[in-house]
Amino acid sequence: MGAFDLSGVEARYSSLGRRGYAPGNLLAVWVYASLIGLHHATKLARALETDAALRLLSGGYSISRSKLNEFRQQHGDLFEMCIAQTIAMALSQGLLPLDDLAADSMRLRAHASTKAVRTLSRSTKRLKELASVDEGTLTDVDRDKHRSKVEKHKNAIAECERRGRTNIVTTNPSAALMKFPDGAGLPGHRISTMAAGVQARFIVAVLVNAEMNDYGTLESIVEATSSALSRVGVPPQAKLQVAADAGYSAQTDLAFADRVRDRVDILVEGAQEPQRRPQFFGRDRFTILDDRTVICPAGRAMQGPLRHSDGQHWKGVGCGQCNLRPDCTDGKYRSLLINPELDRLRAAMRTRMAEPGGKERYARRIATVEPVFSNIESAMAFRRASSRHETTITAEVLLKVLAHNVSRLLAARQLSLVRCLLTGHGTLVPISREFLATL
């Protein structure tokens, strides 16, 4: 940890021990512990009693669980500063290609139980069921339980509406119900990252939130990346090249990519037109007139345009008696949803992907960012947060990012063989090849 500038935090500590352990030792202990899969302060404190490497990094001290927790909770800004220093080191060594950035996210299990999850749909349904119960037929005890359930679901609905979310976790405000790769629905946090370089795989920026998917989050991670790079001296005119998967193909994401294309070249897969069911008529069979009237394949004018959150919506007229209905829809009527702006943005992204080198550059995305998550989840075994406090969760994630970047710096170092002679006094003396030839 000697390569990091810790002067800002070391000023608050005393070498006499009156204000705790040296920050450099605590930071080294936590970084090394993260790399070997120790993420809980209780387990780390126990390992410090017997592990020689950890005891060496701690300066010979067996640090208590409370001190380890306190340091991690209070020094998120220190971890962020050290991450910036790793980025600066990588940049100075030519290990940070700005034309090879990739964005993606992983889901981290939250420190919460599924019993603490409240969903908007479930609470709405339960309120209707509870409203049909005649309280007059209940005993005093059952009536109190009934009213408690009603209050619980009312509070859940109000909190979901206040946050603009479809679910909440009552014991962990920064978590949400998420679908994990194994199919389980569990409380979790979303960790969005921007990695650089197929070989380096440095994490340049990281965000922690409770979004259920990546839709609409491209701007936040790209701007966080720009800010992180500007802090380490990257000039504002330097053009970045970013690749992102289909999770970032929402209209807001594509609009952001189109808006900043002069300073950030963004490639997003999944900007194709929505797939239609092959057994039914496609959009090409419908005629759209200049006055926005839509004529269906049967020659009838459809009802619309109607208001819709995702664009303009038209409904078929007389579909029940239409001879073409088996080839058009299996519902009561055929609907058509058109979003001209989204169509334009998708077409612009498809054009950009088709340009020379576009597909080749996008193909490097998976080798840039996916190994980052593999390292954090598998090699470092970090799959679940150990706290419910938002500041501690963020600090814990930043600590893992710092550990990852340190490991990448160490992996990039040029190691060389130095031959030494062990003297009778127990010291090592470097020797040359010429000396070896005389032996």
N, C-alpha and C positions, 0 to 999 in steps of 0.2 A: 504493500500500500504506500510505499515511499514515493511512488511516482505522482501521487495525488497531492494537490494543494489543500491542506486541511487547516490552514492558518485561521480561517474565520471561526471555526468551531473550537479549535484548540485554545483560543483565547479565553474561553469560558471554563477551562479546566485547570487544575493545579497539579504540578508534578509531585506535591506532597500527599496527594490522595484525598484531600479534603472535599474535592468535587467529583469523585468517581474515577473510573479508569480512563486511560488515554483513548481518545476517539480513534486514533489509528489502529490500536489493538482491537477495539470492539468492531470496527469496520472490517478488519481483516478476518476476524472470527466469523462474522455473519456472512461474508462473501464466500469464504471457504466452506462453511457449513451449507450454504445454498448449493454449492457445486456438488457436494457429496450427499445431498438429499435430506439434510436436517433443517426443517422449516419451523419447528415448534421450540419455543424457548425452554420448555421443560426438558425436552430430549437433548437440546444442545447443552444445557447446564449439566446434565448428567454425563454427557460425553466429555465435557471439559475436565471431569475428574480423572478420566483414564486415558483419553486420546492424547498422545504425545504431540502430534502436529497442531491440534487445537490449543494445547497448553503452551506451545512455543509461540503461536500467533497471539495469544492473550497476554504475553509477557510473563508467563509463569503463574498467572492467577486462575483460580477456579471461580468464575463469575456466576453470580446467582441468576435464577430465572427472572426475577423482578428487574434487575439491572439490564439484562438482555432485552426484555420486552420494552422497557422504558427507552432505551437507546433507539430501537427500531421505530417506536411510535413517534418519537420526537424529532427524528432526523430525516424525514422525507425530503426536505430541501437539500440536505447534504448528499443524499443518494442521487438526486437529480443533477446536482452540480458535478458529482463524480462521473455520471453518465456523459455529461457534456465534455468532460475532460477526456474520456475514452474516445469520443467522437473526434475531438481535436487531435489526439494522438494518431488515430487511424488516418485522418485527413493528411497530417504531416508526413506519414509514411506511405502515402499513395494507396491506401487500402480502402478508400471510400469512393467508389465510382458514382457520381451524381447522375449518370445516364443509365443507371441500372438499379432503380428503386422499385420495391414491390410492397403493396399494402394488403393486409388481410387481418383476420382476428381469430382468437381462440376463446372458448368458454371455460371459465374457472368456477369450480364448485364453490358456492358461498357457504359461510359458516352459519347455516340455518336449516331448519327442518321443513319438510313439505307441509307439516301441520300449520306452519305460520303463513302459508300462501293463501291469498284471497284473490279470486278472479272475478272480473266484472260480470261475466255471463252466469257464473255459478251463483253469485250473491243475488243477482236480479231474479233468477229462477227460484231461489229459496225464499225470497221475500214474497213472491206470489203464492208459494205453497203455504207459508206461514200466515199470510193474510186470510186464507180460507179456513183457518182454524177458529172455532168458536171458543173464546177464552172463558165463557161462562160455564163450560163443561169441564174445565180444568181445576185441579186442586190448587191450593195456594203455592205449593212447591213447584208444580208443573207450570203454573202461570208465570212465576218468576223466571223459570228456565226459558219459557217461550219468549218473554219480553227481552231477555238477555240475548237470545239468538237474533231477534229482530234488530236490536241495537247493533249487534256485531256486524250484520250484513249491511245495514244502513251506513255505518261508518266505513266499511270497505268500499262501497259504491262511491261515497263522497270523496274518499281518498284517491281512488282511481281517477275520478273525474278531475280532481284538483291537479294531479300529476300528469293527466293526459295519457294514462296507460291502461292496458287491459287487465293487468294484475299487479299486486303488490306483495311484499314480504314484510309482515308486521314487525319482525324482530331485526330486520336488516334493510333499512331504507335504500341502500345503494345496490340491492339485488333485485332480480326478477325471475319469474318462472321461465326456464329455457329448455329447449329440446337439445339433449346432448347426443353425440355421435352414436352411442349405444342404444338410442331410442328412448331413454328415460327422460321424463320431465322433472327437472329439479331446480331449486333456487341456484342462481349463478350470477357471475359478473362477466361482462364482455371485455376482453383485453384486445384493443386494436393497436397494431404495430405497423411501422414502416421500416423495412430492412433494406440494406444496400449491399449489392455485390453477390454474385454467385459463389465466389471463393471466400470473400470476407464474411458475409452474412451478419453485418453489424446492425444492431437496432438503433435507428436514428431518432425515432419518436414513439411514444406509447401513450395510450389513453385508456382510462378505466371508466366504464359506464354500465348501465343496466339495460342497454338496448337489446331487444330480442333477436335482431338480425343486423346486417351491415347496411341496409337501405338508408340512404340519406346521411351517411357518416363520412363520405369521402372528403368533403370539404374540411371537416375538423381535423382529420389525420394529416392531410396534405399541408394545411396551414401550420399545424404543430411541427411538421417536418421543416417547413421553411423557416420558422422561428428558431428551431434548434440549430439549423445550419448557419443562420445569420449570427447566432451567438458565438460560434466558433470561427467566424471570419470569412465565411463563404459570401462573396459579393452578391448583392441583390439581383444583378443582371445575369447571374449564372442560371442557365436554363436546366430545369430538372426533367427527368424522364421517369414516369411512374407507370406501373402496370397493376391492374386490379381485376379480380375475378367477377363473375356474374352477380355476386352479392352486392356490388356497387353499381348496378345498372338501373337504379330508380331514376325518375325524371330529374329530381334535384341533383343527383350525382352527375348525370350526363350534362345538365345545364351548367354545373360548376366546371366540368371539364371543358366545355365549349367556351365558357367565359374567360378562363385563365390560360387558354392554349398558347398565348404569346410568351408566357413565362414558365408554364409547366405543360409538358407534352404527356398527356394521360391516355393510356390504352385500357379500355374496359371490354372484356368479353361478355357475351350475353346480351348485346344490343340488337339482336335479331328481332324480326317481327314475331309477334306471338304466334305460336303454332296452333293451327286449326285442326279440328277433327276431320280426317280425310273423307269421311262418308258424307259430309255436309258441304254446302256451297261456301266458298271462300269470299273474302271481301271484294275480289275482282268481279264477282257476278252482280254486285250492287252498283248502281249509278248514282253518283253524288253531283247534284246540279249546283250552279253558281249561287243560288239562294239558299243553299244548305238543305235542300229537299233531297231525300234519299228514295230511290226507286228500287224495290226488291226484284228478284228474278222473275216474279209473276207479273211485273208491270204495275204494281200498286205502290202508291206513295206511303211511306212508313210514318208513324206518328213521332214527331220530334222536330228539332232536337230538345231532349229533356235534360234537366239538371242532373249532373253526376259528378262525384268527387274526382273521378279519373279522366274526365273529358266530356264529350258530347254523346248522348245516348239516344238511340232510336228504337221504337218497338214496332213489330209487324202488325198489320191490320188484316183481319180476315184469315189468319193463318189456319184456324180450325177447319175451314172449308176449302183450303187451297190444295190443288192436285200435286203441287210440288213439295208439300210439307215433308214427306218422308226423306227427301234429299236436302232439306233445309234445316230442320230442327226436330228434336225429339221432345220438346217442351210445348207449352200451350201456345207460345208465339216466339218468333225469331227476334232476337235483339242484336243490335249492332252498336259497338262502342268505338268511337273514333277520337283520338287525341292528336290533332295536327302538330302541335309543338313537340310532343314526344316522338312522333313519327319523324320529324325533321332532325331531332337530336340523335335518334337511332341511326338514321341514314348517314349523318355526318360521322358518327363513330365507326360505322361499317366502312366508310370511305377511308378513314384514317387507318383502320386495321389492314385494309387492302393495299396500302402504299408499300413501296419497297422496304423491306426490313421490319415491317410492323409485326407480322406473325412470328418471325424469328425472335424479336425482342420480347414479345409477350410470352413465348415459350420458356424463357428463362425465369419467369415469375415463380413458378413452382419450386425451382431449385434455389431460389433466393430466400423466400419467406417461410416455406413449409418446414425446412430443417430447423428453423428457429423454434417453432412450436414443438418439434420433435425433441429438441435438446431440453427445453424447459419442462415439458410434460413427462418425457421418458427418462432421459439421462439424469436430470435434476429431480425428477419425481415430484414436481410441484403441480398438483392438480386441485388443491382445495385451499382456500384462504383460512387463516387461523384466527381471524378476528371478525367482529361485526361492526367495528368502528370505521367510518369512511376514511379517516386520515391514516389509520393503521393499515387498512387494506391497500390504499394507494402506495404507502411507504413500502409495504411488503412486495408489491409488484415491481416497484422501482428497484428494490434490492435484487430481485431475480434478474431484471434486465441488466443491472450493473454487473452481476456475476457472469451473465452470458457474454457481455462485451469484454470483460477481463479475460475470459477463457478464449475468446477469438483473438485478442491481442497476443496472448501467450502462444496460441497455435501458429500465428504468423511470424513469430520470432525465428531468426536464422540461428540455429544452434550449431555449434562447432565443437570438435573434439580437442581438448587440451590435455596433453600427456603430462603427468606429474610424477615426481619421485617422493616416496614417503621416507623421510629421514628417521634416524634413530630417536630423535626427540619428539616424533609424532607430528611433524609439520610437513605440508605439501609444497614441493618446489617445482615450478613449471620447467620442463626440459624440451629441447629441440630435437628434430629428427636427426641432425648431425651427431648429437650426443648418443642417440640410440644406435647409430651405425657403428660407433666405436665399442659398443658393449659386446 
